[in-house]
Amino acid sequence: MLTPDRRGLLGYAAAGIAAAVTPRLFAQERAAEALTSLTQGIKPIRRAERADRLSRAQAMMQAKGIDALLIEPGASLIYYSGVRWWRSERLTALVIPATGAPLILCPFFEKPSIDESLGISAEVRVWQEHESPHALVAAFLTEKGLAKGRIGIEETVRYFAVDGLKAALPQARLTTDPVTRALRMRKTPAEIALMQTAADVTMAAYRWTYRQVKAGMTPADIGALMTAATTALGGKSEFNLVLLGEAAAYPHGSGKPQAVRAGEVVLMDCGCTVGDYQSDISRTFVYGAAPTAQQRTVWNDVAQGQTIAFAAAKLDTPAGAVDDAVRAHYESRGYGPGYALPGLSHRTGHGIGMEGHEPVNLVHGETTKLDVGMCFSNEPGLYLPGTMGVRMEDCFHMTARGPAWFSKPPVSIEAPIG
């Protein structure tokens, strides 16, 4: 039976309006019909886990001599409080004292919306349009006896919030927040489970989209297919970077027109969010023809790079050593040296969790040691300017036994999705 939407599309085609009928639109319909959600059984982060986060944060604050933390909207606000909010000129913030209940402050007219997603026990104070939110923070800290305290500023807090607090509480000592990054860097089993589901969604979307790719498609066409599949599978699509042919030689692409052509590489870098946690997976394949000797060699070199990175990711190993191991192998293969091209011009990997890119990175010189719960991308791509590029990217997390994959790398260029 034709749905109303299909009747409309066929009507447009009959009328000769070709722009209304694209492979993209038909494939999006097929995605909704062919795929079912993988996220119906997920367990979102609950109040008990957020309460535990606050407890661990306060214990760490006390150990490090931090009297309070200031957090603005974003991933860290969600992490601690469950409040999903945006940043504007009107300050909404979380203040976590080293002891006692935290404070949420927001504009008066936003309080009902803030209350909807508040996932912790906290005091909520409001400010009117003619009032200073910084004075509200200062009053709370003064009541706590912290007017001269050491206040940790979460690393993404904007300058106007810091400057306003400094003016309202001049005797306080404002410093870098040493707590939030340390906590968020080490994921709990509940966080790992959500990241695993996000990876499962992205891989299922890849498997469906890969079969839909046709000659002549643009990066936007393929990206739309991936978005449709991700949505049908229950994920929130975050990014779908598609690089075709020579454009794959540039890690974040080119503005030149691109289209799928037989015998050229297709590089896809895609990710989604499930329950506030992200995936980030890349695949490279050759469309419509057997790989050339050069394409096969570079693809195999990248696959070996991923294997070397995974093997080097041992507990208590400095994160930079993972990058060093990959780069040493690539140099033995004639790439580089270092970050020079042709070769690997970016870090081997980055932290991942609630955000696609989080500390700490797998990059030369990084001394932070790998620990249980840390999560990373493993993406030692190779880029040959003017010719082609190959990137395979899979994420892993550190366990007590070493690294464990969220998604497993493909085994060959003939089976590029996995």
Disulfide bonds with the S-S distance in Angstrom:
none
